[in-house]
Amino acid sequence: MQLRSIEPSDWPHILQIQLECYPQIEPESLEVLQSKWLASPESCFVLESQGEVIGYCLAHPWLQDSPPSLEQVLAKVDKPNTLYLHDIALSSKAQGKGAGRTALTNLIAFARSHHYPNVSLVAVQGAHHYWAKQGFKARAINKDLSCYPEDACYMVYTL
């Protein structure tokens, strides 16, 4: 398994993995997903095994305690103070390969090397249990998360 930068030919695979991983959520459009990549291509990547894309990570600089809404086309922000993890999504073909741990380790190393104080995310579909095991802590924020599923949980991993 290898991590590599996203290439234009990867987007159909990324969209398919999004559909597989988030059956309870209206899929985000290609334009929205690509805006996250365009905001910070160096913190976005795919996971590949035997020449096949089996997962992706989309993360970008953002403002702590103010996660972007779903289906929000991003623009670069002034004075970002968190690396926002929009998504690490893995297809069923990634099971048992350590893909999630590999992706998160790479992302945390990126955040440290770029001097972000933390990594933040919104966990959905019960994923807050997984993220808590990885060291993320739930945090109450003032931003309305109603565009996310009702179990949405804002979480922060302090570096």
VMD Tcl script that builds the backbone (N, CA, C; Angstrom):
set m [mol new atoms 477]
animate dup $m
set s [atomselect $m all]
$s set {name element resname resid chain x y z} {
  {N N MET 1 A 0.849 -1.178 0.000}
  {CA C MET 1 A 0.000 0.000 0.000}
  {C C MET 1 A 0.889 1.234 0.000}
  {N N GLN 2 A 0.494 2.217 -0.765}
  {CA C GLN 2 A 1.243 3.463 -0.796}
  {C C GLN 2 A 0.308 4.656 -0.723}
  {N N LEU 3 A 0.841 5.766 -0.201}
  {CA C LEU 3 A 0.138 7.044 -0.209}
  {C C LEU 3 A 0.732 7.860 -1.339}
  {N N ARG 4 A -0.112 8.591 -2.032}
  {CA C ARG 4 A 0.397 9.483 -3.069}
  {C C ARG 4 A -0.560 10.656 -3.249}
  {N N SER 5 A -0.049 11.681 -3.911}
  {CA C SER 5 A -0.865 12.863 -4.199}
  {C C SER 5 A -2.050 12.492 -5.087}
  {N N ILE 6 A -3.112 13.238 -4.921}
  {CA C ILE 6 A -4.296 13.037 -5.760}
  {C C ILE 6 A -3.996 13.527 -7.173}
  {N N GLU 7 A -4.393 12.713 -8.130}
  {CA C GLU 7 A -4.279 13.056 -9.551}
  {C C GLU 7 A -5.690 13.215 -10.118}
  {N N PRO 8 A -5.848 13.978 -11.191}
  {CA C PRO 8 A -7.198 14.157 -11.756}
  {C C PRO 8 A -7.933 12.846 -12.048}
  {N N SER 9 A -7.228 11.823 -12.440}
  {CA C SER 9 A -7.874 10.536 -12.764}
  {C C SER 9 A -8.385 9.800 -11.523}
  {N N ASP 10 A -8.050 10.274 -10.337}
  {CA C ASP 10 A -8.495 9.622 -9.093}
  {C C ASP 10 A -9.920 9.993 -8.693}
  {N N TRP 11 A -10.452 11.082 -9.211}
  {CA C TRP 11 A -11.732 11.581 -8.698}
  {C C TRP 11 A -12.899 10.616 -8.862}
  {N N PRO 12 A -13.026 9.868 -9.955}
  {CA C PRO 12 A -14.129 8.889 -9.998}
  {C C PRO 12 A -14.021 7.852 -8.866}
  {N N HIS 13 A -12.812 7.447 -8.519}
  {CA C HIS 13 A -12.608 6.485 -7.433}
  {C C HIS 13 A -12.955 7.120 -6.078}
  {N N ILE 14 A -12.553 8.362 -5.893}
  {CA C ILE 14 A -12.869 9.077 -4.653}
  {C C ILE 14 A -14.381 9.206 -4.485}
  {N N LEU 15 A -15.080 9.565 -5.553}
  {CA C LEU 15 A -16.541 9.684 -5.483}
  {C C LEU 15 A -17.185 8.339 -5.157}
  {N N GLN 16 A -16.671 7.264 -5.728}
  {CA C GLN 16 A -17.226 5.934 -5.456}
  {C C GLN 16 A -16.989 5.530 -4.001}
  {N N ILE 17 A -15.806 5.805 -3.478}
  {CA C ILE 17 A -15.511 5.478 -2.079}
  {C C ILE 17 A -16.403 6.305 -1.150}
  {N N GLN 18 A -16.625 7.573 -1.494}
  {CA C GLN 18 A -17.527 8.398 -0.695}
  {C C GLN 18 A -18.917 7.764 -0.628}
  {N N LEU 19 A -19.428 7.302 -1.761}
  {CA C LEU 19 A -20.745 6.657 -1.784}
  {C C LEU 19 A -20.766 5.394 -0.918}
  {N N GLU 20 A -19.706 4.615 -0.999}
  {CA C GLU 20 A -19.621 3.378 -0.222}
  {C C GLU 20 A -19.588 3.662 1.284}
  {N N CYS 21 A -18.855 4.686 1.683}
  {CA C CYS 21 A -18.625 4.950 3.103}
  {C C CYS 21 A -19.722 5.742 3.785}
  {N N TYR 22 A -20.488 6.496 3.048}
  {CA C TYR 22 A -21.464 7.403 3.666}
  {C C TYR 22 A -22.867 7.212 3.093}
  {N N PRO 23 A -23.450 6.044 3.308}
  {CA C PRO 23 A -24.778 5.802 2.745}
  {C C PRO 23 A -25.880 6.650 3.381}
  {N N GLN 24 A -25.637 7.200 4.577}
  {CA C GLN 24 A -26.657 7.985 5.278}
  {C C GLN 24 A -26.598 9.474 4.949}
  {N N ILE 25 A -25.618 9.873 4.155}
  {CA C ILE 25 A -25.411 11.299 3.880}
  {C C ILE 25 A -25.499 11.538 2.377}
  {N N GLU 26 A -26.144 12.635 2.017}
  {CA C GLU 26 A -26.153 13.044 0.608}
  {C C GLU 26 A -24.710 13.275 0.182}
  {N N PRO 27 A -24.248 12.638 -0.884}
  {CA C PRO 27 A -22.844 12.799 -1.283}
  {C C PRO 27 A -22.519 14.250 -1.629}
  {N N GLU 28 A -21.307 14.646 -1.247}
  {CA C GLU 28 A -20.859 15.973 -1.636}
  {C C GLU 28 A -20.473 15.945 -3.114}
  {N N SER 29 A -20.629 17.066 -3.756}
  {CA C SER 29 A -20.357 17.151 -5.189}
  {C C SER 29 A -18.853 17.112 -5.467}
  {N N LEU 30 A -18.523 16.796 -6.688}
  {CA C LEU 30 A -17.132 16.801 -7.129}
  {C C LEU 30 A -16.526 18.183 -6.914}
  {N N GLU 31 A -17.264 19.232 -7.232}
  {CA C GLU 31 A -16.757 20.603 -7.071}
  {C C GLU 31 A -16.365 20.881 -5.616}
  {N N VAL 32 A -17.193 20.451 -4.685}
  {CA C VAL 32 A -16.919 20.688 -3.263}
  {C C VAL 32 A -15.701 19.884 -2.810}
  {N N LEU 33 A -15.649 18.621 -3.173}
  {CA C LEU 33 A -14.502 17.806 -2.782}
  {C C LEU 33 A -13.209 18.359 -3.376}
  {N N GLN 34 A -13.256 18.746 -4.629}
  {CA C GLN 34 A -12.057 19.289 -5.264}
  {C C GLN 34 A -11.646 20.623 -4.647}
  {N N SER 35 A -12.590 21.391 -4.123}
  {CA C SER 35 A -12.223 22.667 -3.495}
  {C C SER 35 A -11.375 22.435 -2.249}
  {N N LYS 36 A -11.599 21.338 -1.550}
  {CA C LYS 36 A -10.791 21.002 -0.380}
  {C C LYS 36 A -9.362 20.671 -0.818}
  {N N TRP 37 A -9.255 19.921 -1.886}
  {CA C TRP 37 A -7.965 19.551 -2.464}
  {C C TRP 37 A -7.236 20.790 -2.993}
  {N N LEU 38 A -7.949 21.651 -3.684}
  {CA C LEU 38 A -7.333 22.862 -4.238}
  {C C LEU 38 A -6.878 23.818 -3.137}
  {N N ALA 39 A -7.565 23.798 -1.988}
  {CA C ALA 39 A -7.174 24.654 -0.866}
  {C C ALA 39 A -5.846 24.201 -0.262}
  {N N SER 40 A -5.532 22.903 -0.384}
  {CA C SER 40 A -4.304 22.377 0.218}
  {C C SER 40 A -3.940 21.022 -0.393}
  {N N PRO 41 A -3.485 21.009 -1.630}
  {CA C PRO 41 A -3.185 19.723 -2.269}
  {C C PRO 41 A -2.132 18.906 -1.528}
  {N N GLU 42 A -1.254 19.573 -0.803}
  {CA C GLU 42 A -0.193 18.842 -0.100}
  {C C GLU 42 A -0.696 18.077 1.124}
  {N N SER 43 A -1.901 18.374 1.619}
  {CA C SER 43 A -2.451 17.631 2.753}
  {C C SER 43 A -3.589 16.699 2.341}
  {N N CYS 44 A -3.722 16.474 1.041}
  {CA C CYS 44 A -4.724 15.558 0.505}
  {C C CYS 44 A -4.005 14.450 -0.261}
  {N N PHE 45 A -4.494 13.230 -0.124}
  {CA C PHE 45 A -3.822 12.124 -0.800}
  {C C PHE 45 A -4.768 10.943 -0.964}
  {N N VAL 46 A -4.352 9.996 -1.791}
  {CA C VAL 46 A -5.060 8.736 -1.928}
  {C C VAL 46 A -4.176 7.624 -1.382}
  {N N LEU 47 A -4.814 6.539 -1.014}
  {CA C LEU 47 A -4.132 5.308 -0.628}
  {C C LEU 47 A -4.371 4.329 -1.768}
  {N N GLU 48 A -3.319 3.700 -2.192}
  {CA C GLU 48 A -3.379 2.835 -3.354}
  {C C GLU 48 A -2.803 1.464 -2.994}
  {N N SER 49 A -3.436 0.413 -3.478}
  {CA C SER 49 A -2.939 -0.943 -3.284}
  {C C SER 49 A -3.047 -1.673 -4.612}
  {N N GLN 50 A -1.953 -2.228 -5.046}
  {CA C GLN 50 A -1.896 -2.965 -6.310}
  {C C GLN 50 A -2.488 -2.162 -7.460}
  {N N GLY 51 A -2.134 -0.876 -7.494}
  {CA C GLY 51 A -2.565 0.004 -8.575}
  {C C GLY 51 A -4.002 0.483 -8.483}
  {N N GLU 52 A -4.696 0.179 -7.385}
  {CA C GLU 52 A -6.096 0.567 -7.231}
  {C C GLU 52 A -6.253 1.527 -6.049}
  {N N VAL 53 A -7.011 2.594 -6.251}
  {CA C VAL 53 A -7.298 3.531 -5.168}
  {C C VAL 53 A -8.268 2.852 -4.203}
  {N N ILE 54 A -7.833 2.733 -2.923}
  {CA C ILE 54 A -8.661 2.067 -1.911}
  {C C ILE 54 A -9.074 3.021 -0.787}
  {N N GLY 55 A -8.631 4.269 -0.868}
  {CA C GLY 55 A -9.002 5.246 0.144}
  {C C GLY 55 A -8.482 6.612 -0.211}
  {N N TYR 56 A -8.944 7.588 0.554}
  {CA C TYR 56 A -8.479 8.960 0.341}
  {C C TYR 56 A -8.513 9.730 1.645}
  {N N CYS 57 A -7.755 10.812 1.649}
  {CA C CYS 57 A -7.752 11.754 2.756}
  {C C CYS 57 A -7.873 13.153 2.169}
  {N N LEU 58 A -8.823 13.921 2.673}
  {CA C LEU 58 A -8.977 15.328 2.307}
  {C C LEU 58 A -8.869 16.153 3.587}
  {N N ALA 59 A -7.855 16.984 3.662}
  {CA C ALA 59 A -7.632 17.838 4.830}
  {C C ALA 59 A -7.111 19.181 4.341}
  {N N HIS 60 A -7.397 20.227 5.105}
  {CA C HIS 60 A -7.011 21.571 4.668}
  {C C HIS 60 A -6.904 22.507 5.872}
  {N N PRO 61 A -6.138 23.575 5.735}
  {CA C PRO 61 A -6.066 24.584 6.797}
  {C C PRO 61 A -7.443 25.210 7.012}
  {N N TRP 62 A -7.759 25.486 8.293}
  {CA C TRP 62 A -9.078 26.071 8.576}
  {C C TRP 62 A -9.037 26.801 9.905}
  {N N LEU 63 A -10.205 27.227 10.356}
  {CA C LEU 63 A -10.353 27.952 11.615}
  {C C LEU 63 A -10.928 27.025 12.675}
  {N N GLN 64 A -10.217 26.903 13.767}
  {CA C GLN 64 A -10.627 26.010 14.840}
  {C C GLN 64 A -12.008 26.385 15.360}
  {N N ASP 65 A -12.768 25.378 15.734}
  {CA C ASP 65 A -14.114 25.512 16.299}
  {C C ASP 65 A -15.138 26.068 15.325}
  {N N SER 66 A -14.825 26.071 14.038}
  {CA C SER 66 A -15.745 26.573 13.026}
  {C C SER 66 A -15.663 25.711 11.769}
  {N N PRO 67 A -16.021 24.423 11.870}
  {CA C PRO 67 A -15.867 23.537 10.720}
  {C C PRO 67 A -16.711 23.990 9.535}
  {N N PRO 68 A -16.211 23.769 8.334}
  {CA C PRO 68 A -17.012 24.135 7.159}
  {C C PRO 68 A -18.268 23.274 7.100}
  {N N SER 69 A -19.290 23.820 6.507}
  {CA C SER 69 A -20.531 23.080 6.319}
  {C C SER 69 A -20.345 22.055 5.211}
  {N N LEU 70 A -21.170 21.023 5.250}
  {CA C LEU 70 A -21.165 20.091 4.132}
  {C C LEU 70 A -21.633 20.830 2.887}
  {N N GLU 71 A -21.100 20.454 1.783}
  {CA C GLU 71 A -21.414 21.024 0.462}
  {C C GLU 71 A -20.983 22.487 0.359}
  {N N GLN 72 A -20.029 22.899 1.190}
  {CA C GLN 72 A -19.474 24.246 1.121}
  {C C GLN 72 A -18.220 24.229 0.250}
  {N N VAL 73 A -18.238 25.024 -0.813}
  {CA C VAL 73 A -17.043 25.185 -1.635}
  {C C VAL 73 A -16.072 26.051 -0.846}
  {N N LEU 74 A -14.852 25.565 -0.689}
  {CA C LEU 74 A -13.882 26.257 0.150}
  {C C LEU 74 A -13.104 27.309 -0.601}
  {N N ALA 75 A -12.716 28.305 0.151}
  {CA C ALA 75 A -11.725 29.283 -0.274}
  {C C ALA 75 A -10.639 29.242 0.793}
  {N N LYS 76 A -9.465 29.704 0.467}
  {CA C LYS 76 A -8.404 29.738 1.475}
  {C C LYS 76 A -8.797 30.716 2.577}
  {N N VAL 77 A -8.399 30.399 3.797}
  {CA C VAL 77 A -8.710 31.257 4.933}
  {C C VAL 77 A -7.445 31.978 5.398}
  {N N ASP 78 A -7.632 33.181 5.914}
  {CA C ASP 78 A -6.517 33.925 6.494}
  {C C ASP 78 A -6.274 33.404 7.908}
  {N N LYS 79 A -5.047 33.261 8.265}
  {CA C LYS 79 A -4.631 32.859 9.614}
  {C C LYS 79 A -5.307 31.568 10.091}
  {N N PRO 80 A -5.177 30.473 9.339}
  {CA C PRO 80 A -5.743 29.212 9.816}
  {C C PRO 80 A -5.044 28.775 11.102}
  {N N ASN 81 A -5.805 28.134 11.990}
  {CA C ASN 81 A -5.222 27.681 13.251}
  {C C ASN 81 A -5.555 26.222 13.566}
  {N N THR 82 A -5.946 25.487 12.541}
  {CA C THR 82 A -6.146 24.041 12.665}
  {C C THR 82 A -5.982 23.422 11.282}
  {N N LEU 83 A -5.580 22.172 11.266}
  {CA C LEU 83 A -5.654 21.391 10.036}
  {C C LEU 83 A -6.959 20.623 10.155}
  {N N TYR 84 A -7.896 20.952 9.302}
  {CA C TYR 84 A -9.220 20.345 9.373}
  {C C TYR 84 A -9.246 19.082 8.529}
  {N N LEU 85 A -9.554 17.979 9.161}
  {CA C LEU 85 A -9.656 16.697 8.477}
  {C C LEU 85 A -11.091 16.517 8.011}
  {N N HIS 86 A -11.308 16.784 6.754}
  {CA C HIS 86 A -12.651 16.598 6.202}
  {C C HIS 86 A -13.002 15.117 6.192}
  {N N ASP 87 A -12.036 14.295 5.792}
  {CA C ASP 87 A -12.372 12.896 5.617}
  {C C ASP 87 A -11.141 12.025 5.408}
  {N N ILE 88 A -11.122 10.908 6.078}
  {CA C ILE 88 A -10.319 9.750 5.675}
  {C C ILE 88 A -11.358 8.686 5.394}
  {N N ALA 89 A -11.497 8.306 4.140}
  {CA C ALA 89 A -12.497 7.314 3.746}
  {C C ALA 89 A -11.787 6.144 3.080}
  {N N LEU 90 A -12.183 4.947 3.489}
  {CA C LEU 90 A -11.532 3.730 3.008}
  {C C LEU 90 A -12.567 2.771 2.448}
  {N N SER 91 A -12.295 2.235 1.280}
  {CA C SER 91 A -13.196 1.242 0.701}
  {C C SER 91 A -13.048 -0.069 1.462}
  {N N SER 92 A -13.968 -0.964 1.232}
  {CA C SER 92 A -13.892 -2.280 1.880}
  {C C SER 92 A -12.621 -3.014 1.465}
  {N N LYS 93 A -12.036 -2.658 0.341}
  {CA C LYS 93 A -10.793 -3.283 -0.131}
  {C C LYS 93 A -9.590 -2.891 0.732}
  {N N ALA 94 A -9.761 -1.904 1.597}
  {CA C ALA 94 A -8.663 -1.453 2.462}
  {C C ALA 94 A -8.638 -2.198 3.791}
  {N N GLN 95 A -9.667 -2.988 4.089}
  {CA C GLN 95 A -9.752 -3.664 5.376}
  {C C GLN 95 A -8.538 -4.552 5.619}
  {N N GLY 96 A -8.036 -4.468 6.843}
  {CA C GLY 96 A -6.930 -5.317 7.248}
  {C C GLY 96 A -5.566 -4.898 6.740}
  {N N LYS 97 A -5.475 -3.773 6.077}
  {CA C LYS 97 A -4.204 -3.317 5.518}
  {C C LYS 97 A -3.534 -2.220 6.351}
  {N N GLY 98 A -4.174 -1.802 7.452}
  {CA C GLY 98 A -3.623 -0.719 8.260}
  {C C GLY 98 A -3.737 0.634 7.588}
  {N N ALA 99 A -4.659 0.756 6.649}
  {CA C ALA 99 A -4.789 1.980 5.851}
  {C C ALA 99 A -5.200 3.179 6.699}
  {N N GLY 100 A -6.128 2.999 7.611}
  {CA C GLY 100 A -6.579 4.111 8.441}
  {C C GLY 100 A -5.451 4.656 9.299}
  {N N ARG 101 A -4.732 3.779 9.952}
  {CA C ARG 101 A -3.605 4.190 10.794}
  {C C ARG 101 A -2.528 4.867 9.943}
  {N N THR 102 A -2.236 4.305 8.779}
  {CA C THR 102 A -1.223 4.891 7.894}
  {C C THR 102 A -1.627 6.299 7.470}
  {N N ALA 103 A -2.888 6.473 7.079}
  {CA C ALA 103 A -3.361 7.782 6.642}
  {C C ALA 103 A -3.297 8.793 7.777}
  {N N LEU 104 A -3.762 8.404 8.969}
  {CA C LEU 104 A -3.771 9.334 10.102}
  {C C LEU 104 A -2.350 9.681 10.534}
  {N N THR 105 A -1.463 8.714 10.570}
  {CA C THR 105 A -0.068 8.973 10.935}
  {C C THR 105 A 0.563 9.968 9.969}
  {N N ASN 106 A 0.297 9.794 8.684}
  {CA C ASN 106 A 0.821 10.714 7.668}
  {C C ASN 106 A 0.248 12.118 7.863}
  {N N LEU 107 A -1.038 12.199 8.140}
  {CA C LEU 107 A -1.678 13.502 8.302}
  {C C LEU 107 A -1.160 14.221 9.550}
  {N N ILE 108 A -1.002 13.507 10.641}
  {CA C ILE 108 A -0.488 14.124 11.867}
  {C C ILE 108 A 0.948 14.595 11.663}
  {N N ALA 109 A 1.754 13.813 10.956}
  {CA C ALA 109 A 3.128 14.237 10.654}
  {C C ALA 109 A 3.117 15.510 9.812}
  {N N PHE 110 A 2.202 15.599 8.863}
  {CA C PHE 110 A 2.071 16.808 8.044}
  {C C PHE 110 A 1.708 17.998 8.934}
  {N N ALA 111 A 0.723 17.811 9.817}
  {CA C ALA 111 A 0.280 18.903 10.691}
  {C C ALA 111 A 1.428 19.390 11.571}
  {N N ARG 112 A 2.185 18.457 12.138}
  {CA C ARG 112 A 3.326 18.836 12.976}
  {C C ARG 112 A 4.375 19.597 12.169}
  {N N SER 113 A 4.700 19.100 10.992}
  {CA C SER 113 A 5.756 19.730 10.194}
  {C C SER 113 A 5.356 21.118 9.702}
  {N N HIS 114 A 4.043 21.394 9.660}
  {CA C HIS 114 A 3.558 22.712 9.243}
  {C C HIS 114 A 3.106 23.552 10.436}
  {N N HIS 115 A 3.429 23.091 11.634}
  {CA C HIS 115 A 3.233 23.837 12.880}
  {C C HIS 115 A 1.772 24.161 13.205}
  {N N TYR 116 A 0.868 23.248 12.846}
  {CA C TYR 116 A -0.520 23.402 13.285}
  {C C TYR 116 A -0.601 22.962 14.741}
  {N N PRO 117 A -1.353 23.662 15.562}
  {CA C PRO 117 A -1.469 23.259 16.973}
  {C C PRO 117 A -2.353 22.029 17.163}
  {N N ASN 118 A -3.200 21.738 16.160}
  {CA C ASN 118 A -4.112 20.611 16.293}
  {C C ASN 118 A -4.670 20.194 14.939}
  {N N VAL 119 A -5.363 19.068 14.974}
  {CA C VAL 119 A -6.146 18.572 13.840}
  {C C VAL 119 A -7.580 18.495 14.343}
  {N N SER 120 A -8.523 18.995 13.564}
  {CA C SER 120 A -9.924 18.960 13.982}
  {C C SER 120 A -10.770 18.257 12.922}
  {N N LEU 121 A -11.951 17.810 13.331}
  {CA C LEU 121 A -12.851 17.108 12.418}
  {C C LEU 121 A -14.257 17.107 12.989}
  {N N VAL 122 A -15.210 16.729 12.155}
  {CA C VAL 122 A -16.566 16.437 12.605}
  {C C VAL 122 A -16.805 14.961 12.329}
  {N N ALA 123 A -17.001 14.189 13.394}
  {CA C ALA 123 A -17.263 12.753 13.267}
  {C C ALA 123 A -18.754 12.534 13.036}
  {N N VAL 124 A -19.077 11.611 12.126}
  {CA C VAL 124 A -20.471 11.267 11.828}
  {C C VAL 124 A -20.602 9.746 11.774}
  {N N GLN 125 A -21.850 9.297 11.769}
  {CA C GLN 125 A -22.172 7.874 11.647}
  {C C GLN 125 A -21.490 7.042 12.735}
  {N N GLY 126 A -21.414 7.583 13.948}
  {CA C GLY 126 A -20.832 6.852 15.067}
  {C C GLY 126 A -19.315 6.796 15.082}
  {N N ALA 127 A -18.663 7.517 14.181}
  {CA C ALA 127 A -17.199 7.462 14.081}
  {C C ALA 127 A -16.500 8.133 15.255}
  {N N HIS 128 A -17.238 8.862 16.106}
  {CA C HIS 128 A -16.592 9.508 17.250}
  {C C HIS 128 A -15.921 8.484 18.159}
  {N N HIS 129 A -16.422 7.251 18.194}
  {CA C HIS 129 A -15.772 6.205 18.989}
  {C C HIS 129 A -14.378 5.899 18.435}
  {N N TYR 130 A -14.294 5.748 17.132}
  {CA C TYR 130 A -12.999 5.487 16.483}
  {C C TYR 130 A -12.037 6.641 16.737}
  {N N TRP 131 A -12.503 7.870 16.497}
  {CA C TRP 131 A -11.612 9.026 16.631}
  {C C TRP 131 A -11.163 9.223 18.081}
  {N N ALA 132 A -12.030 8.926 19.033}
  {CA C ALA 132 A -11.630 9.026 20.443}
  {C C ALA 132 A -10.494 8.054 20.745}
  {N N LYS 133 A -10.537 6.871 20.171}
  {CA C LYS 133 A -9.456 5.892 20.366}
  {C C LYS 133 A -8.144 6.368 19.744}
  {N N GLN 134 A -8.237 7.275 18.771}
  {CA C GLN 134 A -7.040 7.808 18.117}
  {C C GLN 134 A -6.497 9.041 18.840}
  {N N GLY 135 A -7.175 9.466 19.893}
  {CA C GLY 135 A -6.702 10.599 20.685}
  {C C GLY 135 A -7.460 11.898 20.468}
  {N N PHE 136 A -8.502 11.886 19.666}
  {CA C PHE 136 A -9.322 13.080 19.461}
  {C C PHE 136 A -10.265 13.235 20.649}
  {N N LYS 137 A -10.517 14.481 21.035}
  {CA C LYS 137 A -11.412 14.792 22.154}
  {C C LYS 137 A -12.603 15.595 21.632}
  {N N ALA 138 A -13.798 15.208 22.068}
  {CA C ALA 138 A -15.007 15.941 21.699}
  {C C ALA 138 A -14.947 17.342 22.299}
  {N N ARG 139 A -15.440 18.303 21.551}
  {CA C ARG 139 A -15.444 19.689 22.031}
  {C C ARG 139 A -16.757 20.344 21.606}
  {N N ALA 140 A -17.394 21.013 22.554}
  {CA C ALA 140 A -18.603 21.784 22.246}
  {C C ALA 140 A -18.186 23.079 21.546}
  {N N ILE 141 A -18.909 23.413 20.504}
  {CA C ILE 141 A -18.637 24.651 19.768}
  {C C ILE 141 A -19.952 25.384 19.542}
  {N N ASN 142 A -19.841 26.650 19.180}
  {CA C ASN 142 A -21.030 27.463 18.951}
  {C C ASN 142 A -21.591 27.337 17.538}
  {N N LYS 143 A -20.855 26.725 16.638}
  {CA C LYS 143 A -21.315 26.620 15.251}
  {C C LYS 143 A -22.424 25.575 15.127}
  {N N ASP 144 A -23.424 25.902 14.343}
  {CA C ASP 144 A -24.535 25.002 14.060}
  {C C ASP 144 A -24.040 23.867 13.153}
  {N N LEU 145 A -24.237 22.644 13.583}
  {CA C LEU 145 A -23.822 21.478 12.798}
  {C C LEU 145 A -25.019 20.755 12.176}
  {N N SER 146 A -26.133 21.454 12.028}
  {CA C SER 146 A -27.348 20.795 11.546}
  {C C SER 146 A -27.247 20.326 10.093}
  {N N CYS 147 A -26.254 20.796 9.344}
  {CA C CYS 147 A -26.083 20.308 7.975}
  {C C CYS 147 A -25.476 18.900 7.978}
  {N N TYR 148 A -24.951 18.474 9.125}
  {CA C TYR 148 A -24.388 17.138 9.294}
  {C C TYR 148 A -25.465 16.216 9.857}
  {N N PRO 149 A -25.247 14.905 9.831}
  {CA C PRO 149 A -26.201 14.010 10.499}
  {C C PRO 149 A -26.333 14.374 11.976}
  {N N GLU 150 A -27.435 13.975 12.588}
  {CA C GLU 150 A -27.717 14.433 13.952}
  {C C GLU 150 A -26.717 13.955 14.990}
  {N N ASP 151 A -25.926 12.926 14.681}
  {CA C ASP 151 A -24.918 12.457 15.632}
  {C C ASP 151 A -23.574 13.165 15.473}
  {N N ALA 152 A -23.529 14.240 14.688}
  {CA C ALA 152 A -22.266 14.949 14.416}
  {C C ALA 152 A -21.598 15.380 15.707}
  {N N CYS 153 A -20.275 15.176 15.762}
  {CA C CYS 153 A -19.498 15.475 16.956}
  {C C CYS 153 A -18.188 16.152 16.531}
  {N N TYR 154 A -17.999 17.397 16.938}
  {CA C TYR 154 A -16.754 18.113 16.644}
  {C C TYR 154 A -15.675 17.589 17.588}
  {N N MET 155 A -14.493 17.298 17.020}
  {CA C MET 155 A -13.425 16.698 17.811}
  {C C MET 155 A -12.081 17.330 17.438}
  {N N VAL 156 A -11.165 17.342 18.419}
  {CA C VAL 156 A -9.845 17.967 18.219}
  {C C VAL 156 A -8.762 17.035 18.751}
  {N N TYR 157 A -7.697 16.916 17.976}
  {CA C TYR 157 A -6.495 16.191 18.381}
  {C C TYR 157 A -5.409 17.234 18.573}
  {N N THR 158 A -4.961 17.420 19.804}
  {CA C THR 158 A -3.962 18.430 20.107}
  {C C THR 158 A -2.580 17.862 19.855}
  {N N LEU 159 A -1.765 18.622 19.139}
  {CA C LEU 159 A -0.397 18.181 18.819}
  {C C LEU 159 A 0.579 18.657 19.862}
}
mol reanalyze $m
mol bondsrecalc $m
mol representation Tube
mol addrep $m
